[in-house]
């Protein structure tokens, strides 16, 4: 039997994952851009932040649009995990653990694909590479159920 303390812990985990998905999805491209520019400038974080700030809505760059395109699948994932984990408490600890493992698998798949794409586009810039940013939300939406299934399978195997 799960106690009210377990329910508070599950609620805390759910809310933390929810906001982490939203914030990370919107800020990942900016974090990668600023970090790469600071490294390229030999540690000038102020200059890197100034360039990012100038290019946020600039034509040809529009880093805000890149962040929004990256955040769309994370918003879907955040709403899914909010309802999926939020309704798991009455089902028992085994179901909660399996659902949590599945959601973490989906998060790992989405974060991994997004991180890989943004790092590769930043480190190896190409004129046609920006087209990948428009397809990224679709690929992430296709990969998240695979990550969920793998996480759920791992949760099922670990629970036996």
Phi and psi in degrees as GROMACS dihedral restraints (atoms count N, CA, C in turn):
[ dihedral_restraints ]
;  ai    aj    ak    al  type     phi  dphi    fc
    3     4     5     6     1   -92.5    20    10
    4     5     6     7     1   140.3    20    10
    6     7     8     9     1   -93.4    20    10
    7     8     9    10     1   167.6    20    10
    9    10    11    12     1   -60.4    20    10
   10    11    12    13     1   -28.5    20    10
   12    13    14    15     1   -65.4    20    10
   13    14    15    16     1   -39.7    20    10
   15    16    17    18     1   -63.7    20    10
   16    17    18    19     1   -36.9    20    10
   18    19    20    21     1   -66.5    20    10
   19    20    21    22     1   -39.8    20    10
   21    22    23    24     1   -64.8    20    10
   22    23    24    25     1   -39.2    20    10
   24    25    26    27     1   -63.9    20    10
   25    26    27    28     1   -44.1    20    10
   27    28    29    30     1   -63.7    20    10
   28    29    30    31     1   -39.9    20    10
   30    31    32    33     1   -63.7    20    10
   31    32    33    34     1   -42.0    20    10
   33    34    35    36     1   -63.8    20    10
   34    35    36    37     1   -43.0    20    10
   36    37    38    39     1   -63.4    20    10
   37    38    39    40     1   -43.3    20    10
   39    40    41    42     1   -62.9    20    10
   40    41    42    43     1   -46.8    20    10
   42    43    44    45     1   -66.8    20    10
   43    44    45    46     1   -39.0    20    10
   45    46    47    48     1   -64.0    20    10
   46    47    48    49     1   -45.1    20    10
   48    49    50    51     1   -64.3    20    10
   49    50    51    52     1   -39.4    20    10
   51    52    53    54     1   -58.4    20    10
   52    53    54    55     1   -54.7    20    10
   54    55    56    57     1   -70.5    20    10
   55    56    57    58     1   -31.5    20    10
   57    58    59    60     1   -63.8    20    10
   58    59    60    61     1   -41.8    20    10
   60    61    62    63     1   -61.8    20    10
   61    62    63    64     1   -45.8    20    10
   63    64    65    66     1   -64.7    20    10
   64    65    66    67     1   -48.8    20    10
   66    67    68    69     1   -69.1    20    10
   67    68    69    70     1   -45.0    20    10
   69    70    71    72     1   -65.2    20    10
   70    71    72    73     1   -39.4    20    10
   72    73    74    75     1   -63.4    20    10
   73    74    75    76     1   -37.2    20    10
   75    76    77    78     1   -80.6    20    10
   76    77    78    79     1   -32.7    20    10
   78    79    80    81     1   -99.5    20    10
   79    80    81    82     1   -11.8    20    10
   81    82    83    84     1   -56.2    20    10
   82    83    84    85     1   -47.9    20    10
   84    85    86    87     1   -60.9    20    10
   85    86    87    88     1   -38.2    20    10
   87    88    89    90     1   -67.3    20    10
   88    89    90    91     1   -40.7    20    10
   90    91    92    93     1   -62.1    20    10
   91    92    93    94     1   -43.9    20    10
   93    94    95    96     1   -65.9    20    10
   94    95    96    97     1   -42.3    20    10
   96    97    98    99     1   -64.5    20    10
   97    98    99   100     1   -47.3    20    10
   99   100   101   102     1   -66.1    20    10
  100   101   102   103     1   -41.7    20    10
  102   103   104   105     1   -64.1    20    10
  103   104   105   106     1   -42.8    20    10
  105   106   107   108     1   -65.1    20    10
  106   107   108   109     1   -43.6    20    10
  108   109   110   111     1   -65.7    20    10
  109   110   111   112     1   -38.2    20    10
  111   112   113   114     1   -66.4    20    10
  112   113   114   115     1   -39.6    20    10
  114   115   116   117     1   -66.7    20    10
  115   116   117   118     1   -40.6    20    10
  117   118   119   120     1   -66.7    20    10
  118   119   120   121     1   -31.3    20    10
  120   121   122   123     1   -90.1    20    10
  121   122   123   124     1    13.0    20    10
  123   124   125   126     1    62.7    20    10
  124   125   126   127     1    41.8    20    10
  126   127   128   129     1    97.5    20    10
  127   128   129   130     1    12.1    20    10
  129   130   131   132     1   -86.3    20    10
  130   131   132   133     1    85.7    20    10
  132   133   134   135     1   -67.9    20    10
  133   134   135   136     1   -34.1    20    10
  135   136   137   138     1   -64.9    20    10
  136   137   138   139     1   -42.8    20    10
  138   139   140   141     1   -66.3    20    10
  139   140   141   142     1   -38.9    20    10
  141   142   143   144     1   -65.7    20    10
  142   143   144   145     1   -41.9    20    10
  144   145   146   147     1   -66.3    20    10
  145   146   147   148     1   -37.8    20    10
  147   148   149   150     1   -63.7    20    10
  148   149   150   151     1   -43.8    20    10
  150   151   152   153     1   -62.9    20    10
  151   152   153   154     1   -43.0    20    10
  153   154   155   156     1   -62.3    20    10
  154   155   156   157     1   -43.2    20    10
  156   157   158   159     1   -62.9    20    10
  157   158   159   160     1   -39.0    20    10
  159   160   161   162     1   -71.4    20    10
  160   161   162   163     1   -32.4    20    10
  162   163   164   165     1   -92.7    20    10
  163   164   165   166     1     3.6    20    10
  165   166   167   168     1   -61.4    20    10
  166   167   168   169     1   -41.7    20    10
  168   169   170   171     1  -123.0    20    10
  169   170   171   172     1    14.0    20    10
  171   172   173   174     1   -73.5    20    10
  172   173   174   175     1   142.4    20    10
  174   175   176   177     1   -62.6    20    10
  175   176   177   178     1   137.6    20    10
  177   178   179   180     1    91.7    20    10
  178   179   180   181     1   -21.8    20    10
  180   181   182   183     1  -112.9    20    10
  181   182   183   184     1   -66.5    20    10
  183   184   185   186     1    43.9    20    10
  184   185   186   187     1    61.3    20    10
  186   187   188   189     1   -65.7    20    10
  187   188   189   190     1   -21.2    20    10
  189   190   191   192     1   -67.1    20    10
  190   191   192   193     1   -41.6    20    10
  192   193   194   195     1   -63.5    20    10
  193   194   195   196     1   -37.4    20    10
  195   196   197   198     1   -62.1    20    10
  196   197   198   199     1   -43.1    20    10
  198   199   200   201     1   -64.4    20    10
  199   200   201   202     1   -39.3    20    10
  201   202   203   204     1   -67.9    20    10
  202   203   204   205     1   -42.7    20    10
  204   205   206   207     1   -61.7    20    10
  205   206   207   208     1   -37.1    20    10
  207   208   209   210     1   -71.0    20    10
  208   209   210   211     1   -32.0    20    10
  210   211   212   213     1   -79.5    20    10
  211   212   213   214     1   -22.6    20    10
  213   214   215   216     1   -55.8    20    10
  214   215   216   217     1   -51.0    20    10
  216   217   218   219     1   -65.8    20    10
  217   218   219   220     1   -30.7    20    10
  219   220   221   222     1   -68.7    20    10
  220   221   222   223     1   -30.9    20    10
  222   223   224   225     1   -66.4    20    10
  223   224   225   226     1   -44.1    20    10
  225   226   227   228     1   -60.9    20    10
  226   227   228   229     1   -44.5    20    10
  228   229   230   231     1   -63.4    20    10
  229   230   231   232     1   -40.6    20    10
  231   232   233   234     1   -64.8    20    10
  232   233   234   235     1   -42.4    20    10
  234   235   236   237     1   -67.4    20    10
  235   236   237   238     1   -39.6    20    10
  237   238   239   240     1   -60.9    20    10
  238   239   240   241     1   -48.6    20    10
  240   241   242   243     1   -69.7    20    10
  241   242   243   244     1   -28.8    20    10
  243   244   245   246     1   -62.6    20    10
  244   245   246   247     1   -46.2    20    10
  246   247   248   249     1   -78.6    20    10
  247   248   249   250     1   -34.9    20    10
  249   250   251   252     1   -70.8    20    10
  250   251   252   253     1   -45.5    20    10
  252   253   254   255     1   -81.4    20    10
  253   254   255   256     1   -28.2    20    10
  255   256   257   258     1   -67.6    20    10
  256   257   258   259     1   -25.0    20    10
  258   259   260   261     1  -101.9    20    10
  259   260   261   262     1     7.9    20    10
  261   262   263   264     1   -86.5    20    10
  262   263   264   265     1   -20.5    20    10
  264   265   266   267     1   -57.9    20    10
  265   266   267   268     1   -46.3    20    10
  267   268   269   270     1   -67.8    20    10
  268   269   270   271     1   -13.4    20    10
  270   271   272   273     1   -83.5    20    10
  271   272   273   274     1   -11.3    20    10
  273   274   275   276     1   108.5    20    10
  274   275   276   277     1   164.1    20    10
  276   277   278   279     1   -67.1    20    10
  277   278   279   280     1   -30.5    20    10
  279   280   281   282     1   -67.8    20    10
  280   281   282   283     1   -45.5    20    10
  282   283   284   285     1   -66.0    20    10
  283   284   285   286     1   -38.7    20    10
  285   286   287   288     1   -61.4    20    10
  286   287   288   289     1   -45.3    20    10
  288   289   290   291     1   -64.2    20    10
  289   290   291   292     1   -41.2    20    10
  291   292   293   294     1   -68.2    20    10
  292   293   294   295     1   -41.5    20    10
  294   295   296   297     1   -65.8    20    10
  295   296   297   298     1   -39.8    20    10
  297   298   299   300     1   -63.8    20    10
  298   299   300   301     1   -41.8    20    10
  300   301   302   303     1   -63.5    20    10
  301   302   303   304     1   -40.1    20    10
  303   304   305   306     1   -64.3    20    10
  304   305   306   307     1   -44.1    20    10
  306   307   308   309     1   -65.5    20    10
  307   308   309   310     1   -39.9    20    10
  309   310   311   312     1   -65.2    20    10
  310   311   312   313     1   -34.8    20    10
  312   313   314   315     1   -65.0    20    10
  313   314   315   316     1   -42.2    20    10
  315   316   317   318     1   -64.8    20    10
  316   317   318   319     1   -40.3    20    10
  318   319   320   321     1   -63.6    20    10
  319   320   321   322     1   -43.1    20    10
  321   322   323   324     1   -63.6    20    10
  322   323   324   325     1   -41.0    20    10
  324   325   326   327     1   -64.6    20    10
  325   326   327   328     1   -44.5    20    10
  327   328   329   330     1   -67.3    20    10
  328   329   330   331     1   -45.7    20    10
  330   331   332   333     1   -64.2    20    10
  331   332   333   334     1   -42.1    20    10
  333   334   335   336     1   -62.8    20    10
  334   335   336   337     1   -46.5    20    10
  336   337   338   339     1   -64.8    20    10
  337   338   339   340     1   -43.5    20    10
  339   340   341   342     1   -64.7    20    10
  340   341   342   343     1   -45.0    20    10
  342   343   344   345     1   -62.8    20    10
  343   344   345   346     1   -45.1    20    10
  345   346   347   348     1   -60.7    20    10
  346   347   348   349     1   -46.1    20    10
  348   349   350   351     1   -65.8    20    10
  349   350   351   352     1   -45.7    20    10
  351   352   353   354     1   -68.7    20    10
  352   353   354   355     1   -37.6    20    10
  354   355   356   357     1   -65.2    20    10
  355   356   357   358     1   -43.8    20    10
  357   358   359   360     1   -67.2    20    10
  358   359   360   361     1   -36.9    20    10
  360   361   362   363     1   -71.2    20    10
  361   362   363   364     1   -30.6    20    10
  363   364   365   366     1   -77.3    20    10
  364   365   366   367     1   -41.6    20    10
  366   367   368   369     1   -78.9    20    10
  367   368   369   370     1   -28.5    20    10
  369   370   371   372     1  -128.7    20    10
  370   371   372   373     1    75.1    20    10
  372   373   374   375     1   -68.1    20    10
  373   374   375   376     1   144.3    20    10
  375   376   377   378     1  -148.9    20    10
  376   377   378   379     1   148.1    20    10
  378   379   380   381     1   -63.8    20    10
  379   380   381   382     1   -38.7    20    10
  381   382   383   384     1   -86.9    20    10
  382   383   384   385     1    -6.9    20    10
  384   385   386   387     1   -66.0    20    10
  385   386   387   388     1   -27.5    20    10
  387   388   389   390     1   -67.2    20    10
  388   389   390   391     1   -19.7    20    10
  390   391   392   393     1   -62.8    20    10
  391   392   393   394     1   -30.5    20    10
  393   394   395   396     1   -61.7    20    10
  394   395   396   397     1   -27.5    20    10
  396   397   398   399     1   -65.4    20    10
  397   398   399   400     1   -29.3    20    10
  399   400   401   402     1   -77.9    20    10
  400   401   402   403     1   -25.7    20    10
  402   403   404   405     1   -90.6    20    10
  403   404   405   406     1   -14.7    20    10
  405   406   407   408     1   -55.7    20    10
  406   407   408   409     1   -45.8    20    10
  408   409   410   411     1   -59.2    20    10
  409   410   411   412     1   -38.0    20    10
  411   412   413   414     1   -68.7    20    10
  412   413   414   415     1   -42.8    20    10
  414   415   416   417     1   -64.5    20    10
  415   416   417   418     1   -38.6    20    10
  417   418   419   420     1   -67.5    20    10
  418   419   420   421     1   -40.0    20    10
  420   421   422   423     1   -66.1    20    10
  421   422   423   424     1   -28.8    20    10
  423   424   425   426     1   -78.9    20    10
  424   425   426   427     1   -32.0    20    10
  426   427   428   429     1   -83.1    20    10
  427   428   429   430     1   -26.3    20    10
  429   430   431   432     1   -62.2    20    10
  430   431   432   433     1   -41.5    20    10
  432   433   434   435     1   -64.4    20    10
  433   434   435   436     1   -31.9    20    10
  435   436   437   438     1   -66.0    20    10
  436   437   438   439     1   -44.6    20    10
  438   439   440   441     1   -63.5    20    10
  439   440   441   442     1   -38.0    20    10
  441   442   443   444     1   -63.3    20    10
  442   443   444   445     1   -45.1    20    10
  444   445   446   447     1   -62.4    20    10
  445   446   447   448     1   -42.0    20    10
  447   448   449   450     1   -65.3    20    10
  448   449   450   451     1   -42.3    20    10
  450   451   452   453     1   -65.1    20    10
  451   452   453   454     1   -40.5    20    10
  453   454   455   456     1   -65.3    20    10
  454   455   456   457     1   -39.1    20    10
  456   457   458   459     1   -64.5    20    10
  457   458   459   460     1   -42.7    20    10
  459   460   461   462     1   -64.0    20    10
  460   461   462   463     1   -40.9    20    10
  462   463   464   465     1   -63.8    20    10
  463   464   465   466     1   -36.4    20    10
  465   466   467   468     1   -69.7    20    10
  466   467   468   469     1   -42.5    20    10
  468   469   470   471     1   -67.6    20    10
  469   470   471   472     1   -42.5    20    10
  471   472   473   474     1   -68.9    20    10
  472   473   474   475     1   -26.5    20    10
  474   475   476   477     1   -79.5    20    10
  475   476   477   478     1   -11.3    20    10
